[in-house]
Amino acid sequence: MPGLNDYKDIIGEKNINQIKSLARLSKGKKVVMVNSTRNGGGVAEILHRLVPLLNELGIDCRWEVIGCNEDFFNITKNIHNALQGDRINFSPEDYAEYLRVNEENSRSIDLDDADVVIIHDPQPLAIRHFHKNSKAKWVWRCHIDMSRPDLSLWKFLRKYIIEYDSSIFSIAKFSKSLRHPQYLIAPSIDPLSEKNRFMDKNEIKKVLSPFKIPDHKPIILQVSRFDRFKDPVGVIKATRLVKKEIDCRLILAGGTASDDPQGKGVLEEVTREAGNDPDIMILPLKPNSDIEINALQRKADVIIQKSIKEGFGLVVTEAMWKEKAVIGGEVGGITIQLFNHRTGFMVNSIEGAAYRIRYLINRPQVAKKIGKKAKLFVTQNFLITRHLRDYLALFSILDNPGKNIIYV
Ligand code: UDP
């Protein structure tokens, strides 16, 4: 696994030294990250890299995954959907089960010696409630699109959120009225991981050969879990509009996350919508298909992420890093990544998506120019090294409440 010094060529020595200086302020600090899955989705993706880098810098950081059952995941998937705006009725039994599993995990996960506990997303949120006498600083890290949550659910969860010392959101629009400080930290990608490292044409060809993708037509790609908020059906419809004028092929690639029980149903819906159109390929991805995703993103002519809700959209960042002009839904974290005609394009409809797909297929030189700017933008804003620096700064801020300046 790459160490911090390996990023020198990408971000420069000055930035590396700044990270090391910040880390010295928190050396030996015991930090525990808690989430609900080791594989699948953006949170696990980030923790796989962030945790080893924090340890390399002398922070004693552990990553714990909560233990849960299928019922709990069904409830928390509904919680996730309702926080992203779906109207869902929760029964008192749902809430009771949610709290029961959180209480159980508060006992099975050892958090007693932690200085800082960072709880990711709503699934393990209520664990804090069952550690009333904890001396640790507790931070709730929200990764989801909270721009318009279901209000009755929000009222229920807010009680548990305000027990924290602070919370972190990915973009300002998601912040809420809470009694504690809120921080903005954007997610990030690791440029040296298998998913993002450089690959040449031969390697791309070799990695993709098992998929037997014919390459005599432009390829449109969306990589994502099969989730309605990612609008895979909308992508198929947009492609059909494009195909009226340009012959092209769509690849919808994705697997399921272990904490997402609805993926199978959505995949069935998408398969039905695709019918037996040979130009719509649904590629089921196994967990840890990083190298395949890397190759697909590099191979694609147009990359789309037509989400209708999106916490951040790491797949957008990954494609931008590969110098692609990405088309994304104008929602959530995509709005701080794609700027029309500069780093990509945002769309609000199937027709808009089709228009931009045609635009980019017909103008490869424009796509190339935007792609270069997109990579630069990611380098400056959304790499794991910036994320690391933000977390280190946060640890110091938690140690110095109320201080405006912390000397490094
Ligand atoms: N991903 C993956 N396999 C899949 C689908 C997605 O490894 O089948 C990865 C994708 O490359 C990205 C992350 O999972 O790194 C998804 O993060 P994003 O923020 O785009 O969406 P989320 O799934 O967290 O809503």
Residues whose N, C-alpha, C, O or C-beta is under 5 A from the ligand:
A	BS01	UDP	G41 G42 V43 E45 V223 S224 R225 A253 G254 G255 L285 I293 F312 G313 L314 V315
